[in-house]
Amino acid sequence: MTDSNIIIDLEAPLLDPIPVIDFSASQLTPLSAHLNATSGRIALGEYLSRVHAGMARKHPSLARHIGVGQGRALLICGGGPSIGDVAHIKTIRALAKKGGKIWAVNKTHDFLLSKGLKPWAACLLDPMPWVARYISKPQADVLYAVASQCHAAVFAALKDYALHVWHAGIDAEDGAGYPTEMLQTEYPGHDWLVIPGPTTVGLRSILVGYALGFRQFHLFGLDSSMRGERLHAYAKPKPTDAPEGWVSLKTAQGTQKFYTNSHMARQALDFEDTMERIAEMVKARTMQPIRVTVHGDGLLPELAKCYGWHATQGAHRG
């Protein structure tokens, strides 16, 4: 990028030609066959039921924190293997001392606590019941941003803490977007915050953070691939609905192969798509420019290097 202060620079050429993530090899067929399933992990009826339940519990809305991110960086911490590297823990600590807000996703909350780092907030999105076990050490002074589609067990586990609700916007098979119209009709006068976007909580957190006023983002642990057999920096069972396989990232520097699963491969593709959509909105002046700096290694960080968005390229040093 030619201007290190604007991460979405539509006039600057890519450092590489458009990178290609290749799923065409025969051994990747089981993985690529699952990449079109992006409609979510629960049916629309169940999703809407959970949105209603989320409103009925009367937890405060995350909308109450709009503006908190003004002038600050959001440090989004996923669970990929690279976040366990000593250098990255030091970087998170240094950025937090400069005023950055640590935003943990899923089990990374407990992992960071074990490293002496207390998150400012922790975010949950996945609707499955086992997510209730992701945060085993909730803290009185941490904000818990829980999507209304999360299982009732998640709300029960965090009911005595600073739980704030937001709604994950989805595009249903009928072509309609949910749940904004429903909330407008059924809950007039109530606070609510709907955030559409990618399927993984790490990437959706960029847009949640934007709604809260953040314009600078550091991504840690969003590797989107494995180190050996490790998908996370901590112990976490592998998802049973995500087949594994090799993917190839083709750039001007050559071809790199990464072992991953369908969820994480989709995350890498969604990262590229999300950044392009944000760029379009910035160009149309419907969204303010943001800065994104990716830390670590793996499929998504290597993809980020093609755009000059990796920490090693000096896109943003904090």
Secondary structure per residue as TSV (DSSP state, phi and psi in degrees):
chain	resnum	aa	ss	phi	psi
A	1	M	-	360.0	145.2
A	2	T	-	-85.4	-19.7
A	3	D	-	-125.5	108.6
A	4	S	T	-71.9	-8.6
A	5	N	T	-92.5	-9.1
A	6	I	-	-129.1	108.2
A	7	I	S	-73.5	-30.8
A	8	I	-	-97.6	89.8
A	9	D	-	-115.2	100.0
A	10	L	T	-72.7	-16.3
A	11	E	T	-88.9	-20.0
A	12	A	S	-80.0	136.2
A	13	P	-	-72.4	156.4
A	14	L	-	-65.7	149.9
A	15	L	S	-65.3	-31.5
A	16	D	S	-121.9	163.2
A	17	P	S	-59.8	165.1
A	18	I	-	-51.0	121.6
A	19	P	-	-70.4	151.7
A	20	V	E	-121.6	126.0
A	21	I	E	-95.8	115.3
A	22	D	E	-100.2	119.8
A	23	F	-	-113.8	18.1
A	24	S	-	-82.3	-19.5
A	25	A	S	-62.5	147.0
A	26	S	G	-59.9	-34.8
A	27	Q	G	-71.8	-9.8
A	28	L	G	-99.0	-0.5
A	29	T	H	-54.4	-45.1
A	30	P	H	-60.8	-34.1
A	31	L	H	-73.5	-50.6
A	32	S	H	-65.6	-27.7
A	33	A	T	-66.4	-20.5
A	34	H	T	-96.9	-2.0
A	35	L	T	-78.9	-8.7
A	36	N	T	-88.3	-10.9
A	37	A	-	-82.9	86.9
A	38	T	-	-121.1	13.9
A	39	S	S	-81.9	-3.6
A	40	G	-	113.0	173.9
A	41	R	S	-105.7	-0.2
A	42	I	S	-133.0	156.6
A	43	A	-	-71.9	159.9
A	44	L	H	-58.4	-41.9
A	45	G	H	-60.1	-43.4
A	46	E	H	-67.1	-40.1
A	47	Y	H	-57.9	-49.0
A	48	L	H	-65.8	-36.4
A	49	S	H	-60.4	-39.1
A	50	R	H	-72.5	-33.4
A	51	V	H	-62.7	-44.4
A	52	H	H	-60.0	-44.2
A	53	A	H	-63.8	-38.0
A	54	G	H	-62.8	-37.8
A	55	M	H	-71.9	-37.0
A	56	A	H	-69.3	-25.1
A	57	R	T	-71.9	-16.4
A	58	K	T	63.7	27.7
A	59	H	-	-69.7	152.6
A	60	P	-	-62.7	151.1
A	61	S	B	-82.2	145.9
A	62	L	G	-63.4	-18.4
A	63	A	G	-58.3	-22.9
A	64	R	G	-65.1	-14.9
A	65	H	G	-103.8	10.5
A	66	I	T	-60.0	129.2
A	67	G	T	102.2	-14.6
A	68	V	T	-65.3	-24.5
A	69	G	T	-88.4	1.2
A	70	Q	T	-57.6	124.1
A	71	G	T	76.7	8.1
A	72	R	-	-120.3	161.9
A	73	A	E	-100.6	143.1
A	74	L	E	-102.6	125.0
A	75	L	E	-101.2	93.0
A	76	I	E	-83.0	119.0
A	77	C	E	-113.7	106.0
A	78	G	-	-91.2	-178.1
A	79	G	-	-103.0	11.6
A	80	G	S	-58.7	157.7
A	81	P	G	-52.7	-33.6
A	82	S	G	-67.1	-22.8
A	83	I	G	-68.6	-18.1
A	84	G	G	-79.7	-7.1
A	85	D	S	-67.6	136.4
A	86	V	H	-54.6	-40.7
A	87	A	H	-61.6	-37.7
A	88	H	H	-75.5	-34.8
A	89	I	H	-61.9	-41.1
A	90	K	H	-64.5	-39.5
A	91	T	H	-65.6	-42.8
A	92	I	H	-60.1	-44.7
A	93	R	H	-62.6	-42.0
A	94	A	H	-66.5	-42.7
A	95	L	H	-66.8	-35.0
A	96	A	H	-66.4	-36.6
A	97	K	H	-66.2	-25.3
A	98	K	T	-85.0	2.4
A	99	G	T	109.7	-2.8
A	100	G	-	-65.8	146.7
A	101	K	E	-101.5	123.7
A	102	I	E	-81.4	123.9
A	103	W	E	-120.3	104.8
A	104	A	E	-92.3	143.4
A	105	V	E	-117.9	139.7
A	106	N	T	54.9	-133.6
A	107	K	T	-75.9	-3.4
A	108	T	H	-63.4	-23.8
A	109	H	H	-53.2	-54.6
A	110	D	H	-68.4	-36.5
A	111	F	H	-61.9	-45.5
A	112	L	H	-64.5	-39.0
A	113	L	H	-59.3	-37.8
A	114	S	H	-67.4	-18.3
A	115	K	T	-100.0	8.8
A	116	G	T	80.0	19.3
A	117	L	-	-115.4	118.8
A	118	K	-	-96.6	123.5
A	119	P	-	-65.7	150.3
A	120	W	S	-74.4	-37.1
A	121	A	E	-148.2	158.0
A	122	A	E	-131.1	138.0
A	123	C	E	-119.7	135.8
A	124	L	E	-128.1	139.8
A	125	L	-	-134.4	-37.9
A	126	D	-	-59.6	133.7
A	127	P	-	-83.5	0.2
A	128	M	S	-78.6	151.7
A	129	P	G	-65.1	-30.0
A	130	W	G	-68.4	-11.1
A	131	V	G	-62.4	-22.6
A	132	A	G	-62.0	-18.9
A	133	R	G	-96.6	-0.5
A	134	Y	S	-68.0	-37.1
A	135	I	-	-110.5	100.1
A	136	S	S	-96.8	-11.2
A	137	K	S	-129.2	62.7
A	138	P	-	-61.6	146.3
A	139	Q	-	-115.5	145.5
A	140	A	T	-64.8	-28.4
A	141	D	T	-109.2	25.8
A	142	V	-	-112.0	137.6
A	143	L	E	-86.1	126.9
A	144	Y	E	-107.0	107.0
A	145	A	E	-93.3	101.2
A	146	V	E	-111.6	124.4
A	147	A	E	-68.4	141.3
A	148	S	T	-61.9	-22.7
A	149	Q	T	-75.4	-7.3
A	150	C	S	-63.4	154.3
A	151	H	-	-64.1	150.1
A	152	A	H	-55.5	-30.2
A	153	A	H	-64.5	-29.3
A	154	V	H	-66.4	-45.0
A	155	F	H	-65.1	-37.6
A	156	A	H	-65.5	-38.5
A	157	A	H	-69.4	-27.3
A	158	L	H	-114.5	11.9
A	159	K	T	-62.7	-24.4
A	160	D	T	-93.7	9.7
A	161	Y	S	-120.6	-175.8
A	162	A	E	-79.7	69.0
A	163	L	E	-84.9	125.1
A	164	H	E	-123.3	135.9
A	165	V	E	-97.7	139.4
A	166	W	E	-134.3	167.3
A	167	H	E	-119.1	129.1
A	168	A	E	-83.5	107.7
A	169	G	-	-67.0	138.8
A	170	I	E	-132.1	157.9
A	171	D	E	-105.7	114.0
A	172	A	-	-82.7	169.0
A	173	E	T	-64.0	-22.9
A	174	D	T	-80.1	2.5
A	175	G	S	87.2	-3.2
A	176	A	-	-91.3	151.3
A	177	G	E	-96.9	136.5
A	178	Y	E	-125.4	157.0
A	179	P	S	-107.6	23.3
A	180	T	H	-55.7	-50.3
A	181	E	H	-61.7	-39.8
A	182	M	H	-62.6	-42.6
A	183	L	H	-66.7	-39.9
A	184	Q	H	-62.1	-38.3
A	185	T	H	-78.3	-43.5
A	186	E	H	-96.8	-17.4
A	187	Y	-	-131.0	54.1
A	188	P	T	-64.8	138.4
A	189	G	T	85.9	-5.4
A	190	H	-	-93.7	152.6
A	191	D	-	-80.6	134.2
A	192	W	-	-158.4	156.1
A	193	L	-	-135.4	117.0
A	194	V	E	-106.2	126.5
A	195	I	E	-124.4	108.1
A	196	P	-	-80.0	177.2
A	197	G	-	140.5	-161.0
A	198	P	-	-63.3	165.6
A	199	T	S	-77.5	-26.4
A	200	T	S	-90.1	146.7
A	201	V	H	-66.1	-30.2
A	202	G	H	-62.4	-47.8
A	203	L	H	-74.7	-38.1
A	204	R	H	-61.4	-27.5
A	205	S	H	-63.3	-26.4
A	206	I	H	-60.9	-44.1
A	207	L	H	-76.2	-33.3
A	208	V	H	-62.9	-45.7
A	209	G	H	-62.5	-38.8
A	210	Y	H	-59.7	-43.3
A	211	A	H	-62.1	-27.9
A	212	L	T	-86.6	-2.8
A	213	G	T	107.7	-1.2
A	214	F	-	-76.8	142.7
A	215	R	-	-127.1	-7.1
A	216	Q	E	-117.9	129.5
A	217	F	E	-132.7	133.2
A	218	H	E	-114.6	127.9
A	219	L	E	-107.4	120.6
A	220	F	E	-118.2	142.0
A	221	G	S	69.4	18.6
A	222	L	-	-99.5	57.7
A	223	D	-	-69.1	-37.2
A	224	S	-	66.5	15.8
A	225	S	S	-158.0	172.2
A	226	M	-	-99.4	156.7
A	227	R	B	-107.2	105.1
A	228	G	T	64.2	-120.8
A	229	E	T	-97.0	2.0
A	230	R	B	-94.1	122.0
A	231	L	S	-96.2	-20.1
A	232	H	S	-132.9	163.6
A	233	A	S	-79.0	-9.1
A	234	Y	S	-134.4	172.7
A	235	A	-	-72.2	122.8
A	236	K	-	-156.8	128.0
A	237	P	-	-59.9	144.5
A	238	K	-	-72.0	141.4
A	239	P	-	-65.3	140.1
A	240	T	T	-81.3	-12.9
A	241	D	T	-105.5	23.7
A	242	A	-	-131.4	91.5
A	243	P	-	-61.9	148.6
A	244	E	E	-102.9	156.9
A	245	G	E	-179.4	174.6
A	246	W	E	-90.6	142.0
A	247	V	E	-126.5	154.5
A	248	S	E	-116.8	133.5
A	249	L	E	-107.0	114.0
A	250	K	E	-102.8	121.3
A	251	T	E	-134.7	-177.5
A	252	A	T	-63.8	-23.1
A	253	Q	T	-83.3	-6.4
A	254	G	E	125.8	-162.0
A	255	T	E	-114.2	130.4
A	256	Q	E	-117.6	142.1
A	257	K	E	-111.3	141.0
A	258	F	E	-134.3	140.1
A	259	Y	E	-95.2	128.5
A	260	T	E	-153.7	-171.7
A	261	N	E	-123.6	175.9
A	262	S	H	-65.5	-34.9
A	263	H	H	-63.8	-45.9
A	264	M	H	-74.8	-32.7
A	265	A	H	-63.6	-41.1
A	266	R	H	-62.1	-37.0
A	267	Q	H	-60.8	-41.3
A	268	A	H	-63.7	-43.0
A	269	L	H	-66.3	-39.8
A	270	D	H	-66.0	-32.4
A	271	F	H	-61.0	-49.1
A	272	E	H	-62.2	-44.4
A	273	D	H	-64.4	-41.6
A	274	T	H	-63.7	-43.6
A	275	M	H	-64.2	-37.6
A	276	E	H	-67.7	-39.5
A	277	R	H	-66.2	-40.6
A	278	I	H	-62.3	-42.0
A	279	A	H	-59.3	-40.8
A	280	E	H	-62.7	-41.5
A	281	M	H	-70.5	-35.0
A	282	V	H	-64.2	-43.8
A	283	K	H	-62.2	-36.3
A	284	A	T	-83.1	0.7
A	285	R	T	60.6	30.3
A	286	T	S	-101.9	0.3
A	287	M	S	-149.5	142.7
A	288	Q	-	-78.2	152.2
A	289	P	-	-61.2	146.7
A	290	I	-	-127.0	163.2
A	291	R	E	-118.1	130.9
A	292	V	E	-125.0	128.0
A	293	T	E	-123.6	123.3
A	294	V	E	-99.3	131.9
A	295	H	-	-111.6	156.1
A	296	G	S	99.7	-167.4
A	297	D	-	-136.1	167.3
A	298	G	S	124.6	-172.5
A	299	L	H	-60.5	-53.3
A	300	L	H	-66.8	-45.4
A	301	P	H	-59.6	-37.7
A	302	E	H	-67.5	-36.0
A	303	L	H	-63.2	-40.4
A	304	A	H	-62.2	-31.7
A	305	K	H	-62.7	-28.4
A	306	C	T	-64.5	-21.6
A	307	Y	T	-108.0	2.7
A	308	G	T	76.1	24.9
A	309	W	-	-103.3	11.6
A	310	H	B	-94.2	146.6
A	311	A	G	-57.5	-32.6
A	312	T	G	-70.5	-12.3
A	313	Q	G	-97.7	3.0
A	314	G	T	75.2	19.9
A	315	A	S	-62.5	-33.7
A	316	H	-	-164.2	120.3
A	317	R	-	-104.1	8.0
A	318	G	-	94.6	360.0
